């Protein structure tokens, strides 16, 4: 799971075709965060997609893909559009500044470098980025359980579908439903029901192991798990592991028709997303698997190979 900005060092991407400039900036900024570098616009986009830096220092003039084109591409990309970009330039002028801001930049650093100014500008934008991310974290979270909410899930799932299609990689998406939650809520009371939802969400979140995995509250007692790069061969094992993890909570459920403790049903959709697949379409495959798991008596799992069905 990717750590929030408050729990990791800031990451700065320096993009310049001039190696001495990269070395100077790296030396100046080494105490402000971790640094990665690229010497072309195309490489910068690849690195930004992979690492999602907090701040990008982008040279205005580069051969081939220049700074403006690179900046526009980064801002048009769902995976990199939230990165703050500062242009690094040896030129000045109102037209250049207007063009840079129009492309999506937030500030400028002039060459030759003035060390105190460079450090101050970069530090200011890193602080602003952390503050924006903190506010966004609050907006993206479910108020009761603390896991991601439905709105964030839809956005992230769309991004992962596009990324996995582009990379030709298999993506897993699971829907997890607490069995007989209404009976639990009615039997123990709403306060206990809310506590059950919180503990359930914490359990699912605690089971995440790999970068990019996330848990979201889909609605009511339904939760969703996004599992990047989940292979078809591993899907059934993952779904059963989640199901067992819920049982291991050993949370009493005297009002369940099937078990003395809390259980869950899991429907998991897996495969390589086809071109143009939407988050809604992928959700429908996971939802169909969940419906089948509940029809099979609950406290069980069903895996749905959506790539086979799409291609038939």
C-alpha positions, 0 to 999 in steps of 0.5 A: 500500500502506498504510504500517504505523504505524511509518512514518507519522504517527499519525492522530487523528479528533476528533468533536464538534458544538461547533466551539470544542471541535474547535478547542481539541483540534486546537490541543492535539494538533497535535504528536501526529499528523495531525488530521481532524474530524467534527461528527456520528456519521454523518460520523465513521463515514464518515471512520473507514472511509475513513482508519482513524484510530489514535485517535478523540476522541468527544463523548459528547453529540451531536444525533441519533446520540450518542457511545454509538451512534457508538462501538457502530457503530464497534466493530461495523464490521470496518473501524473496530473496531480504532480506539481511542476516547476519550470527551470529556464534560462529565459524570461519574458511575459509570453514564456510565463503565460505559456508555462502557466497555461501548460500547467506549471506552478512556478519558475526557477531561473538559470543560473541558479540562486541557491537560497531562492531554489531551496525556498521555492521548492520547499514552499511547493512541497509544503503546499503539495503535502497540505493539498494531499492531506485535504484530499485524503480527508475528501477521499475517505469514508467518514465511518470506517476510514477506508477510501470512499466510493468516489475515490474507488471509481477514479482509482479503478479507472486509472488501474484499468487503463494502466493494466490494459496498456501494460497487458497485465492482469488486474483483480477487483474484489467485492466483499459483503458481510454476511447477514449484516442487517441481522447483526445490526438489528440484533446488537444495535446500530452502535455495535453495527458501526463498530463492526463495520470499522473493525471489518474495514480495518481487517481488510486494510491490514491484509493489504501487502503490495503497492497499489492495493486499496480497500474502499467502502462501496456502500452499506456493508459492501467493500471493494478491494483493488488488487493490481497485477493479480494473476489469474492463477492466484485469484482464487487463493487471494479470495479465499485468504480474504474470506479466511481473514474475516473468519479469523477476526472471531467476532461473534455473530449470534444472529447469523444463519450459517456461523457463530462468528462474522463471515463474508462472501467474496466475488472477485473479477480478474483478467487483463482489461480490454481497451475501453473497459469502464470501472462500471463494467469491471464492477459488474463482473465482480458483483456477479461473482459476489451474487453467485457466492451469496447464492451458494450459501455465503461464507465462500468465494467465486472468481470471475474471469472477465477477460474470457467473457469479454473476448467471447 
